[in-house]
Amino acid sequence: MKLNLSKASLKRENHHLFLQTPGRTVWWIGLTLHGKDGTVTRIRRSLQTHDVQVARKRRDLIIGDLLNTTSGHGDSIE
């Protein structure tokens, strides 16, 4: 699997992370999977934490799992 991230986005510690709505403090992950067949799957998942450090670790685990699951299928993450 190929990971499509620009150099600028790699510098952003909170890339793929967002707060549910203004005034709330639960972190979510949001990313898009692009299949080599042209399909697009959006993933939005609560990370169930108020701590941005924990959210970053959980995000990294989720992306790692996705990379392992789809490895060799020609898909990419955005």
Summary of the structure (lengths in Angstrom):
residues: 78
radius of gyration: 13.0
end to end distance: 11.6
largest distance: 40.6
contacts: 185
relative contact order: 0.29
helix: 31%
strand: 28%
